[in-house]
Amino acid sequence: MSKRKLTKKELRESQVIDDKKFKRTLLIIFGLFFVLAIFYNIFIVFGHDTKYVYRKYALYGKEVPPELVCMDGDKLIFHKSIKLSYNGKNYFFCSQDCYDCFVNHFQKNAFIPDPFSGDTICKADALIGLKNRGEPEIVYFQNRKTFNQYYKSKNK
C-alpha cells in the first residue's frame, strides 16, 4: 500500500479541521481557568465575606451562637467575637472599644426587651436570633417558647 499525496484542497480542509479542534480545546481550557478563578475568589480570597453572607440567610429562624455577635451593637459580625465577663456574666464583643462602651453604658446596653413577650432580659442569658433574613440585626429572646413564637409570627 502506497501513501498517496494529499492535494492542496484536502490539505487545507484537514488544517481547517485541526484549527477548529485546537480552538475548541483552547476555549474549554480558558473557560475552565475562568471558572476556577471565580471559585478561588469566592471561597479563598473572599471566604469570610462569603461565610458572612451565608450566615445572614442560613441562621434565620435558628439560634445564633453568641460568639458570632457583638452584644454592644446587636449585630451579626464577620468573625468570632471576644468573650469577656462583666458582673459575673459572659458577654461577647467584636473589639475592646465595644466592651468599653458596653461597660460605660451598662444599664442601657446589657438589658433589652424580648421582641415577642416584651419582658426585659439580660443579653448574657438570652437566646439570640436574626431579626430579618439576609440582614445582620439580631434580637434577644427570653426563652425557647418566645423564640419559636416570634419566628412563627414572622413567617405567616
Chimera marker file (.cmm) of the C-alpha trace (Angstrom):
<marker_set name="trace">
<marker id="1" x="0.000" y="0.000" z="0.000" r="1" g="1" b="0" radius="0.5"/>
<marker id="2" x="1.387" y="3.254" z="-1.017" r="1" g="1" b="0" radius="0.5"/>
<marker id="3" x="0.526" y="6.520" z="0.613" r="1" g="1" b="0" radius="0.5"/>
<marker id="4" x="-0.912" y="8.942" z="-1.797" r="1" g="1" b="0" radius="0.5"/>
<marker id="5" x="-0.085" y="12.600" z="-1.591" r="1" g="1" b="0" radius="0.5"/>
<marker id="6" x="-2.786" y="14.994" z="-0.424" r="1" g="1" b="0" radius="0.5"/>
<marker id="7" x="-3.979" y="17.630" z="-2.778" r="1" g="1" b="0" radius="0.5"/>
<marker id="8" x="-3.833" y="21.285" z="-1.758" r="1" g="1" b="0" radius="0.5"/>
<marker id="9" x="-7.592" y="21.313" z="-1.188" r="1" g="1" b="0" radius="0.5"/>
<marker id="10" x="-7.514" y="18.233" z="1.036" r="1" g="1" b="0" radius="0.5"/>
<marker id="11" x="-4.565" y="19.656" z="2.945" r="1" g="1" b="0" radius="0.5"/>
<marker id="12" x="-6.424" y="22.948" z="3.597" r="1" g="1" b="0" radius="0.5"/>
<marker id="13" x="-9.537" y="21.062" z="4.753" r="1" g="1" b="0" radius="0.5"/>
<marker id="14" x="-7.518" y="18.969" z="7.213" r="1" g="1" b="0" radius="0.5"/>
<marker id="15" x="-5.807" y="22.127" z="8.508" r="1" g="1" b="0" radius="0.5"/>
<marker id="16" x="-9.204" y="23.832" z="8.993" r="1" g="1" b="0" radius="0.5"/>
<marker id="17" x="-10.463" y="20.790" z="10.941" r="1" g="1" b="0" radius="0.5"/>
<marker id="18" x="-7.293" y="20.750" z="13.069" r="1" g="1" b="0" radius="0.5"/>
<marker id="19" x="-7.651" y="24.507" z="13.724" r="1" g="1" b="0" radius="0.5"/>
<marker id="20" x="-11.270" y="24.048" z="14.849" r="1" g="1" b="0" radius="0.5"/>
<marker id="21" x="-10.237" y="21.283" z="17.267" r="1" g="1" b="0" radius="0.5"/>
<marker id="22" x="-7.420" y="23.447" z="18.626" r="1" g="1" b="0" radius="0.5"/>
<marker id="23" x="-9.694" y="26.481" z="19.070" r="1" g="1" b="0" radius="0.5"/>
<marker id="24" x="-12.328" y="24.350" z="20.827" r="1" g="1" b="0" radius="0.5"/>
<marker id="25" x="-9.702" y="22.896" z="23.169" r="1" g="1" b="0" radius="0.5"/>
<marker id="26" x="-8.278" y="26.338" z="23.855" r="1" g="1" b="0" radius="0.5"/>
<marker id="27" x="-11.759" y="27.733" z="24.573" r="1" g="1" b="0" radius="0.5"/>
<marker id="28" x="-12.511" y="24.893" z="27.004" r="1" g="1" b="0" radius="0.5"/>
<marker id="29" x="-9.194" y="25.381" z="28.827" r="1" g="1" b="0" radius="0.5"/>
<marker id="30" x="-9.689" y="29.152" z="29.193" r="1" g="1" b="0" radius="0.5"/>
<marker id="31" x="-13.302" y="28.618" z="30.254" r="1" g="1" b="0" radius="0.5"/>
<marker id="32" x="-12.223" y="26.204" z="32.987" r="1" g="1" b="0" radius="0.5"/>
<marker id="33" x="-9.484" y="28.593" z="34.059" r="1" g="1" b="0" radius="0.5"/>
<marker id="34" x="-12.050" y="31.411" z="34.304" r="1" g="1" b="0" radius="0.5"/>
<marker id="35" x="-14.460" y="29.280" z="36.356" r="1" g="1" b="0" radius="0.5"/>
<marker id="36" x="-11.644" y="28.175" z="38.679" r="1" g="1" b="0" radius="0.5"/>
<marker id="37" x="-10.528" y="31.794" z="39.108" r="1" g="1" b="0" radius="0.5"/>
<marker id="38" x="-14.082" y="32.790" z="40.108" r="1" g="1" b="0" radius="0.5"/>
<marker id="39" x="-14.349" y="29.928" z="42.640" r="1" g="1" b="0" radius="0.5"/>
<marker id="40" x="-10.928" y="30.796" z="44.015" r="1" g="1" b="0" radius="0.5"/>
<marker id="41" x="-12.019" y="34.401" z="44.571" r="1" g="1" b="0" radius="0.5"/>
<marker id="42" x="-15.328" y="33.419" z="46.137" r="1" g="1" b="0" radius="0.5"/>
<marker id="43" x="-14.051" y="30.783" z="48.536" r="1" g="1" b="0" radius="0.5"/>
<marker id="44" x="-10.412" y="31.661" z="49.227" r="1" g="1" b="0" radius="0.5"/>
<marker id="45" x="-9.953" y="35.401" z="48.788" r="1" g="1" b="0" radius="0.5"/>
<marker id="46" x="-13.451" y="36.424" z="49.908" r="1" g="1" b="0" radius="0.5"/>
<marker id="47" x="-14.106" y="33.415" z="52.156" r="1" g="1" b="0" radius="0.5"/>
<marker id="48" x="-15.009" y="35.451" z="55.230" r="1" g="1" b="0" radius="0.5"/>
<marker id="49" x="-17.432" y="37.597" z="53.257" r="1" g="1" b="0" radius="0.5"/>
<marker id="50" x="-18.989" y="34.515" z="51.677" r="1" g="1" b="0" radius="0.5"/>
<marker id="51" x="-19.404" y="32.872" z="55.091" r="1" g="1" b="0" radius="0.5"/>
<marker id="52" x="-20.931" y="36.052" z="56.499" r="1" g="1" b="0" radius="0.5"/>
<marker id="53" x="-23.494" y="36.343" z="53.695" r="1" g="1" b="0" radius="0.5"/>
<marker id="54" x="-24.305" y="32.643" z="54.091" r="1" g="1" b="0" radius="0.5"/>
<marker id="55" x="-24.845" y="33.071" z="57.845" r="1" g="1" b="0" radius="0.5"/>
<marker id="56" x="-27.231" y="36.010" z="57.335" r="1" g="1" b="0" radius="0.5"/>
<marker id="57" x="-29.549" y="33.684" z="55.412" r="1" g="1" b="0" radius="0.5"/>
<marker id="58" x="-28.877" y="30.251" z="56.935" r="1" g="1" b="0" radius="0.5"/>
<marker id="59" x="-29.180" y="31.266" z="60.598" r="1" g="1" b="0" radius="0.5"/>
<marker id="60" x="-32.566" y="32.940" z="60.181" r="1" g="1" b="0" radius="0.5"/>
<marker id="61" x="-35.063" y="31.065" z="62.359" r="1" g="1" b="0" radius="0.5"/>
<marker id="62" x="-32.258" y="29.244" z="64.195" r="1" g="1" b="0" radius="0.5"/>
<marker id="63" x="-30.400" y="30.090" z="67.354" r="1" g="1" b="0" radius="0.5"/>
<marker id="64" x="-27.333" y="32.192" z="66.582" r="1" g="1" b="0" radius="0.5"/>
<marker id="65" x="-24.193" y="31.241" z="68.546" r="1" g="1" b="0" radius="0.5"/>
<marker id="66" x="-23.252" y="34.146" z="70.832" r="1" g="1" b="0" radius="0.5"/>
<marker id="67" x="-19.645" y="34.158" z="69.589" r="1" g="1" b="0" radius="0.5"/>
<marker id="68" x="-20.906" y="35.394" z="66.199" r="1" g="1" b="0" radius="0.5"/>
<marker id="69" x="-22.473" y="38.604" z="67.536" r="1" g="1" b="0" radius="0.5"/>
<marker id="70" x="-21.356" y="41.866" z="69.079" r="1" g="1" b="0" radius="0.5"/>
<marker id="71" x="-23.613" y="42.497" z="72.063" r="1" g="1" b="0" radius="0.5"/>
<marker id="72" x="-22.824" y="46.197" z="72.081" r="1" g="1" b="0" radius="0.5"/>
<marker id="73" x="-24.009" y="46.834" z="68.523" r="1" g="1" b="0" radius="0.5"/>
<marker id="74" x="-26.552" y="43.961" z="68.368" r="1" g="1" b="0" radius="0.5"/>
<marker id="75" x="-25.212" y="42.810" z="65.007" r="1" g="1" b="0" radius="0.5"/>
<marker id="76" x="-24.001" y="39.602" z="63.439" r="1" g="1" b="0" radius="0.5"/>
<marker id="77" x="-20.284" y="40.026" z="62.729" r="1" g="1" b="0" radius="0.5"/>
<marker id="78" x="-17.771" y="38.637" z="60.204" r="1" g="1" b="0" radius="0.5"/>
<marker id="79" x="-15.508" y="36.831" z="62.641" r="1" g="1" b="0" radius="0.5"/>
<marker id="80" x="-15.797" y="35.222" z="66.040" r="1" g="1" b="0" radius="0.5"/>
<marker id="81" x="-16.114" y="37.717" z="68.858" r="1" g="1" b="0" radius="0.5"/>
<marker id="82" x="-14.266" y="38.060" z="72.145" r="1" g="1" b="0" radius="0.5"/>
<marker id="83" x="-15.847" y="36.544" z="75.265" r="1" g="1" b="0" radius="0.5"/>
<marker id="84" x="-15.480" y="38.896" z="78.242" r="1" g="1" b="0" radius="0.5"/>
<marker id="85" x="-17.014" y="38.767" z="81.710" r="1" g="1" b="0" radius="0.5"/>
<marker id="86" x="-18.697" y="41.649" z="83.457" r="1" g="1" b="0" radius="0.5"/>
<marker id="87" x="-20.677" y="41.420" z="86.725" r="1" g="1" b="0" radius="0.5"/>
<marker id="88" x="-20.265" y="37.644" z="86.702" r="1" g="1" b="0" radius="0.5"/>
<marker id="89" x="-21.865" y="37.129" z="83.273" r="1" g="1" b="0" radius="0.5"/>
<marker id="90" x="-20.262" y="36.433" z="79.908" r="1" g="1" b="0" radius="0.5"/>
<marker id="91" x="-20.812" y="38.868" z="77.044" r="1" g="1" b="0" radius="0.5"/>
<marker id="92" x="-19.410" y="38.786" z="73.506" r="1" g="1" b="0" radius="0.5"/>
<marker id="93" x="-17.815" y="41.767" z="71.727" r="1" g="1" b="0" radius="0.5"/>
<marker id="94" x="-16.104" y="42.454" z="68.421" r="1" g="1" b="0" radius="0.5"/>
<marker id="95" x="-13.435" y="44.687" z="69.982" r="1" g="1" b="0" radius="0.5"/>
<marker id="96" x="-12.153" y="46.200" z="73.198" r="1" g="1" b="0" radius="0.5"/>
<marker id="97" x="-13.794" y="49.514" z="72.234" r="1" g="1" b="0" radius="0.5"/>
<marker id="98" x="-17.225" y="47.842" z="72.110" r="1" g="1" b="0" radius="0.5"/>
<marker id="99" x="-16.566" y="46.295" z="75.518" r="1" g="1" b="0" radius="0.5"/>
<marker id="100" x="-15.578" y="49.679" z="76.979" r="1" g="1" b="0" radius="0.5"/>
<marker id="101" x="-18.697" y="51.317" z="75.529" r="1" g="1" b="0" radius="0.5"/>
<marker id="102" x="-20.841" y="48.475" z="76.891" r="1" g="1" b="0" radius="0.5"/>
<marker id="103" x="-19.367" y="48.814" z="80.396" r="1" g="1" b="0" radius="0.5"/>
<marker id="104" x="-19.734" y="52.609" z="80.381" r="1" g="1" b="0" radius="0.5"/>
<marker id="105" x="-23.427" y="52.323" z="79.446" r="1" g="1" b="0" radius="0.5"/>
<marker id="106" x="-24.151" y="49.007" z="81.139" r="1" g="1" b="0" radius="0.5"/>
<marker id="107" x="-27.768" y="49.593" z="82.204" r="1" g="1" b="0" radius="0.5"/>
<marker id="108" x="-28.734" y="50.794" z="78.738" r="1" g="1" b="0" radius="0.5"/>
<marker id="109" x="-26.809" y="48.137" z="76.749" r="1" g="1" b="0" radius="0.5"/>
<marker id="110" x="-26.997" y="44.983" z="78.907" r="1" g="1" b="0" radius="0.5"/>
<marker id="111" x="-30.778" y="44.712" z="79.126" r="1" g="1" b="0" radius="0.5"/>
<marker id="112" x="-33.206" y="44.585" z="76.245" r="1" g="1" b="0" radius="0.5"/>
<marker id="113" x="-36.907" y="43.768" z="75.847" r="1" g="1" b="0" radius="0.5"/>
<marker id="114" x="-37.904" y="40.402" z="74.400" r="1" g="1" b="0" radius="0.5"/>
<marker id="115" x="-39.469" y="41.206" z="70.988" r="1" g="1" b="0" radius="0.5"/>
<marker id="116" x="-42.391" y="38.831" z="71.485" r="1" g="1" b="0" radius="0.5"/>
<marker id="117" x="-43.258" y="38.982" z="75.187" r="1" g="1" b="0" radius="0.5"/>
<marker id="118" x="-41.895" y="42.458" z="75.971" r="1" g="1" b="0" radius="0.5"/>
<marker id="119" x="-40.157" y="41.314" z="79.181" r="1" g="1" b="0" radius="0.5"/>
<marker id="120" x="-36.769" y="42.874" z="79.941" r="1" g="1" b="0" radius="0.5"/>
<marker id="121" x="-33.953" y="40.319" z="79.722" r="1" g="1" b="0" radius="0.5"/>
<marker id="122" x="-30.192" y="40.296" z="80.146" r="1" g="1" b="0" radius="0.5"/>
<marker id="123" x="-28.282" y="39.745" z="76.893" r="1" g="1" b="0" radius="0.5"/>
<marker id="124" x="-25.920" y="37.274" z="78.567" r="1" g="1" b="0" radius="0.5"/>
<marker id="125" x="-28.817" y="34.921" z="79.423" r="1" g="1" b="0" radius="0.5"/>
<marker id="126" x="-30.817" y="35.338" z="76.213" r="1" g="1" b="0" radius="0.5"/>
<marker id="127" x="-31.300" y="33.194" z="73.140" r="1" g="1" b="0" radius="0.5"/>
<marker id="128" x="-30.141" y="35.044" z="70.039" r="1" g="1" b="0" radius="0.5"/>
<marker id="129" x="-31.803" y="35.085" z="66.628" r="1" g="1" b="0" radius="0.5"/>
<marker id="130" x="-31.739" y="37.142" z="63.436" r="1" g="1" b="0" radius="0.5"/>
<marker id="131" x="-34.368" y="39.838" z="63.122" r="1" g="1" b="0" radius="0.5"/>
<marker id="132" x="-34.802" y="39.527" z="59.331" r="1" g="1" b="0" radius="0.5"/>
<marker id="133" x="-33.479" y="37.103" z="56.739" r="1" g="1" b="0" radius="0.5"/>
<marker id="134" x="-30.404" y="38.488" z="54.982" r="1" g="1" b="0" radius="0.5"/>
<marker id="135" x="-29.778" y="41.304" z="57.458" r="1" g="1" b="0" radius="0.5"/>
<marker id="136" x="-27.235" y="41.380" z="60.307" r="1" g="1" b="0" radius="0.5"/>
<marker id="137" x="-29.541" y="42.788" z="63.020" r="1" g="1" b="0" radius="0.5"/>
<marker id="138" x="-30.160" y="40.388" z="65.890" r="1" g="1" b="0" radius="0.5"/>
<marker id="139" x="-32.843" y="40.038" z="68.550" r="1" g="1" b="0" radius="0.5"/>
<marker id="140" x="-32.681" y="38.511" z="72.015" r="1" g="1" b="0" radius="0.5"/>
<marker id="141" x="-35.296" y="36.118" z="73.417" r="1" g="1" b="0" radius="0.5"/>
<marker id="142" x="-36.166" y="35.219" z="76.975" r="1" g="1" b="0" radius="0.5"/>
<marker id="143" x="-36.720" y="31.522" z="76.277" r="1" g="1" b="0" radius="0.5"/>
<marker id="144" x="-37.281" y="28.940" z="73.531" r="1" g="1" b="0" radius="0.5"/>
<marker id="145" x="-41.054" y="29.488" z="73.597" r="1" g="1" b="0" radius="0.5"/>
<marker id="146" x="-40.875" y="33.191" z="72.698" r="1" g="1" b="0" radius="0.5"/>
<marker id="147" x="-38.128" y="32.384" z="70.174" r="1" g="1" b="0" radius="0.5"/>
<marker id="148" x="-40.399" y="29.915" z="68.333" r="1" g="1" b="0" radius="0.5"/>
<marker id="149" x="-43.467" y="32.170" z="68.572" r="1" g="1" b="0" radius="0.5"/>
<marker id="150" x="-41.539" y="35.115" z="67.124" r="1" g="1" b="0" radius="0.5"/>
<marker id="151" x="-40.475" y="33.174" z="64.030" r="1" g="1" b="0" radius="0.5"/>
<marker id="152" x="-43.914" y="31.611" z="63.581" r="1" g="1" b="0" radius="0.5"/>
<marker id="153" x="-45.487" y="35.077" z="63.553" r="1" g="1" b="0" radius="0.5"/>
<marker id="154" x="-42.819" y="36.406" z="61.136" r="1" g="1" b="0" radius="0.5"/>
<marker id="155" x="-43.258" y="33.501" z="58.692" r="1" g="1" b="0" radius="0.5"/>
<marker id="156" x="-47.037" y="33.880" z="58.279" r="1" g="1" b="0" radius="0.5"/>
<link id1="1" id2="2" r="1" g="1" b="0" radius="0.2"/>
<link id1="2" id2="3" r="1" g="1" b="0" radius="0.2"/>
<link id1="3" id2="4" r="1" g="1" b="0" radius="0.2"/>
<link id1="4" id2="5" r="1" g="1" b="0" radius="0.2"/>
<link id1="5" id2="6" r="1" g="1" b="0" radius="0.2"/>
<link id1="6" id2="7" r="1" g="1" b="0" radius="0.2"/>
<link id1="7" id2="8" r="1" g="1" b="0" radius="0.2"/>
<link id1="8" id2="9" r="1" g="1" b="0" radius="0.2"/>
<link id1="9" id2="10" r="1" g="1" b="0" radius="0.2"/>
<link id1="10" id2="11" r="1" g="1" b="0" radius="0.2"/>
<link id1="11" id2="12" r="1" g="1" b="0" radius="0.2"/>
<link id1="12" id2="13" r="1" g="1" b="0" radius="0.2"/>
<link id1="13" id2="14" r="1" g="1" b="0" radius="0.2"/>
<link id1="14" id2="15" r="1" g="1" b="0" radius="0.2"/>
<link id1="15" id2="16" r="1" g="1" b="0" radius="0.2"/>
<link id1="16" id2="17" r="1" g="1" b="0" radius="0.2"/>
<link id1="17" id2="18" r="1" g="1" b="0" radius="0.2"/>
<link id1="18" id2="19" r="1" g="1" b="0" radius="0.2"/>
<link id1="19" id2="20" r="1" g="1" b="0" radius="0.2"/>
<link id1="20" id2="21" r="1" g="1" b="0" radius="0.2"/>
<link id1="21" id2="22" r="1" g="1" b="0" radius="0.2"/>
<link id1="22" id2="23" r="1" g="1" b="0" radius="0.2"/>
<link id1="23" id2="24" r="1" g="1" b="0" radius="0.2"/>
<link id1="24" id2="25" r="1" g="1" b="0" radius="0.2"/>
<link id1="25" id2="26" r="1" g="1" b="0" radius="0.2"/>
<link id1="26" id2="27" r="1" g="1" b="0" radius="0.2"/>
<link id1="27" id2="28" r="1" g="1" b="0" radius="0.2"/>
<link id1="28" id2="29" r="1" g="1" b="0" radius="0.2"/>
<link id1="29" id2="30" r="1" g="1" b="0" radius="0.2"/>
<link id1="30" id2="31" r="1" g="1" b="0" radius="0.2"/>
<link id1="31" id2="32" r="1" g="1" b="0" radius="0.2"/>
<link id1="32" id2="33" r="1" g="1" b="0" radius="0.2"/>
<link id1="33" id2="34" r="1" g="1" b="0" radius="0.2"/>
<link id1="34" id2="35" r="1" g="1" b="0" radius="0.2"/>
<link id1="35" id2="36" r="1" g="1" b="0" radius="0.2"/>
<link id1="36" id2="37" r="1" g="1" b="0" radius="0.2"/>
<link id1="37" id2="38" r="1" g="1" b="0" radius="0.2"/>
<link id1="38" id2="39" r="1" g="1" b="0" radius="0.2"/>
<link id1="39" id2="40" r="1" g="1" b="0" radius="0.2"/>
<link id1="40" id2="41" r="1" g="1" b="0" radius="0.2"/>
<link id1="41" id2="42" r="1" g="1" b="0" radius="0.2"/>
<link id1="42" id2="43" r="1" g="1" b="0" radius="0.2"/>
<link id1="43" id2="44" r="1" g="1" b="0" radius="0.2"/>
<link id1="44" id2="45" r="1" g="1" b="0" radius="0.2"/>
<link id1="45" id2="46" r="1" g="1" b="0" radius="0.2"/>
<link id1="46" id2="47" r="1" g="1" b="0" radius="0.2"/>
<link id1="47" id2="48" r="1" g="1" b="0" radius="0.2"/>
<link id1="48" id2="49" r="1" g="1" b="0" radius="0.2"/>
<link id1="49" id2="50" r="1" g="1" b="0" radius="0.2"/>
<link id1="50" id2="51" r="1" g="1" b="0" radius="0.2"/>
<link id1="51" id2="52" r="1" g="1" b="0" radius="0.2"/>
<link id1="52" id2="53" r="1" g="1" b="0" radius="0.2"/>
<link id1="53" id2="54" r="1" g="1" b="0" radius="0.2"/>
<link id1="54" id2="55" r="1" g="1" b="0" radius="0.2"/>
<link id1="55" id2="56" r="1" g="1" b="0" radius="0.2"/>
<link id1="56" id2="57" r="1" g="1" b="0" radius="0.2"/>
<link id1="57" id2="58" r="1" g="1" b="0" radius="0.2"/>
<link id1="58" id2="59" r="1" g="1" b="0" radius="0.2"/>
<link id1="59" id2="60" r="1" g="1" b="0" radius="0.2"/>
<link id1="60" id2="61" r="1" g="1" b="0" radius="0.2"/>
<link id1="61" id2="62" r="1" g="1" b="0" radius="0.2"/>
<link id1="62" id2="63" r="1" g="1" b="0" radius="0.2"/>
<link id1="63" id2="64" r="1" g="1" b="0" radius="0.2"/>
<link id1="64" id2="65" r="1" g="1" b="0" radius="0.2"/>
<link id1="65" id2="66" r="1" g="1" b="0" radius="0.2"/>
<link id1="66" id2="67" r="1" g="1" b="0" radius="0.2"/>
<link id1="67" id2="68" r="1" g="1" b="0" radius="0.2"/>
<link id1="68" id2="69" r="1" g="1" b="0" radius="0.2"/>
<link id1="69" id2="70" r="1" g="1" b="0" radius="0.2"/>
<link id1="70" id2="71" r="1" g="1" b="0" radius="0.2"/>
<link id1="71" id2="72" r="1" g="1" b="0" radius="0.2"/>
<link id1="72" id2="73" r="1" g="1" b="0" radius="0.2"/>
<link id1="73" id2="74" r="1" g="1" b="0" radius="0.2"/>
<link id1="74" id2="75" r="1" g="1" b="0" radius="0.2"/>
<link id1="75" id2="76" r="1" g="1" b="0" radius="0.2"/>
<link id1="76" id2="77" r="1" g="1" b="0" radius="0.2"/>
<link id1="77" id2="78" r="1" g="1" b="0" radius="0.2"/>
<link id1="78" id2="79" r="1" g="1" b="0" radius="0.2"/>
<link id1="79" id2="80" r="1" g="1" b="0" radius="0.2"/>
<link id1="80" id2="81" r="1" g="1" b="0" radius="0.2"/>
<link id1="81" id2="82" r="1" g="1" b="0" radius="0.2"/>
<link id1="82" id2="83" r="1" g="1" b="0" radius="0.2"/>
<link id1="83" id2="84" r="1" g="1" b="0" radius="0.2"/>
<link id1="84" id2="85" r="1" g="1" b="0" radius="0.2"/>
<link id1="85" id2="86" r="1" g="1" b="0" radius="0.2"/>
<link id1="86" id2="87" r="1" g="1" b="0" radius="0.2"/>
<link id1="87" id2="88" r="1" g="1" b="0" radius="0.2"/>
<link id1="88" id2="89" r="1" g="1" b="0" radius="0.2"/>
<link id1="89" id2="90" r="1" g="1" b="0" radius="0.2"/>
<link id1="90" id2="91" r="1" g="1" b="0" radius="0.2"/>
<link id1="91" id2="92" r="1" g="1" b="0" radius="0.2"/>
<link id1="92" id2="93" r="1" g="1" b="0" radius="0.2"/>
<link id1="93" id2="94" r="1" g="1" b="0" radius="0.2"/>
<link id1="94" id2="95" r="1" g="1" b="0" radius="0.2"/>
<link id1="95" id2="96" r="1" g="1" b="0" radius="0.2"/>
<link id1="96" id2="97" r="1" g="1" b="0" radius="0.2"/>
<link id1="97" id2="98" r="1" g="1" b="0" radius="0.2"/>
<link id1="98" id2="99" r="1" g="1" b="0" radius="0.2"/>
<link id1="99" id2="100" r="1" g="1" b="0" radius="0.2"/>
<link id1="100" id2="101" r="1" g="1" b="0" radius="0.2"/>
<link id1="101" id2="102" r="1" g="1" b="0" radius="0.2"/>
<link id1="102" id2="103" r="1" g="1" b="0" radius="0.2"/>
<link id1="103" id2="104" r="1" g="1" b="0" radius="0.2"/>
<link id1="104" id2="105" r="1" g="1" b="0" radius="0.2"/>
<link id1="105" id2="106" r="1" g="1" b="0" radius="0.2"/>
<link id1="106" id2="107" r="1" g="1" b="0" radius="0.2"/>
<link id1="107" id2="108" r="1" g="1" b="0" radius="0.2"/>
<link id1="108" id2="109" r="1" g="1" b="0" radius="0.2"/>
<link id1="109" id2="110" r="1" g="1" b="0" radius="0.2"/>
<link id1="110" id2="111" r="1" g="1" b="0" radius="0.2"/>
<link id1="111" id2="112" r="1" g="1" b="0" radius="0.2"/>
<link id1="112" id2="113" r="1" g="1" b="0" radius="0.2"/>
<link id1="113" id2="114" r="1" g="1" b="0" radius="0.2"/>
<link id1="114" id2="115" r="1" g="1" b="0" radius="0.2"/>
<link id1="115" id2="116" r="1" g="1" b="0" radius="0.2"/>
<link id1="116" id2="117" r="1" g="1" b="0" radius="0.2"/>
<link id1="117" id2="118" r="1" g="1" b="0" radius="0.2"/>
<link id1="118" id2="119" r="1" g="1" b="0" radius="0.2"/>
<link id1="119" id2="120" r="1" g="1" b="0" radius="0.2"/>
<link id1="120" id2="121" r="1" g="1" b="0" radius="0.2"/>
<link id1="121" id2="122" r="1" g="1" b="0" radius="0.2"/>
<link id1="122" id2="123" r="1" g="1" b="0" radius="0.2"/>
<link id1="123" id2="124" r="1" g="1" b="0" radius="0.2"/>
<link id1="124" id2="125" r="1" g="1" b="0" radius="0.2"/>
<link id1="125" id2="126" r="1" g="1" b="0" radius="0.2"/>
<link id1="126" id2="127" r="1" g="1" b="0" radius="0.2"/>
<link id1="127" id2="128" r="1" g="1" b="0" radius="0.2"/>
<link id1="128" id2="129" r="1" g="1" b="0" radius="0.2"/>
<link id1="129" id2="130" r="1" g="1" b="0" radius="0.2"/>
<link id1="130" id2="131" r="1" g="1" b="0" radius="0.2"/>
<link id1="131" id2="132" r="1" g="1" b="0" radius="0.2"/>
<link id1="132" id2="133" r="1" g="1" b="0" radius="0.2"/>
<link id1="133" id2="134" r="1" g="1" b="0" radius="0.2"/>
<link id1="134" id2="135" r="1" g="1" b="0" radius="0.2"/>
<link id1="135" id2="136" r="1" g="1" b="0" radius="0.2"/>
<link id1="136" id2="137" r="1" g="1" b="0" radius="0.2"/>
<link id1="137" id2="138" r="1" g="1" b="0" radius="0.2"/>
<link id1="138" id2="139" r="1" g="1" b="0" radius="0.2"/>
<link id1="139" id2="140" r="1" g="1" b="0" radius="0.2"/>
<link id1="140" id2="141" r="1" g="1" b="0" radius="0.2"/>
<link id1="141" id2="142" r="1" g="1" b="0" radius="0.2"/>
<link id1="142" id2="143" r="1" g="1" b="0" radius="0.2"/>
<link id1="143" id2="144" r="1" g="1" b="0" radius="0.2"/>
<link id1="144" id2="145" r="1" g="1" b="0" radius="0.2"/>
<link id1="145" id2="146" r="1" g="1" b="0" radius="0.2"/>
<link id1="146" id2="147" r="1" g="1" b="0" radius="0.2"/>
<link id1="147" id2="148" r="1" g="1" b="0" radius="0.2"/>
<link id1="148" id2="149" r="1" g="1" b="0" radius="0.2"/>
<link id1="149" id2="150" r="1" g="1" b="0" radius="0.2"/>
<link id1="150" id2="151" r="1" g="1" b="0" radius="0.2"/>
<link id1="151" id2="152" r="1" g="1" b="0" radius="0.2"/>
<link id1="152" id2="153" r="1" g="1" b="0" radius="0.2"/>
<link id1="153" id2="154" r="1" g="1" b="0" radius="0.2"/>
<link id1="154" id2="155" r="1" g="1" b="0" radius="0.2"/>
<link id1="155" id2="156" r="1" g="1" b="0" radius="0.2"/>
</marker_set>
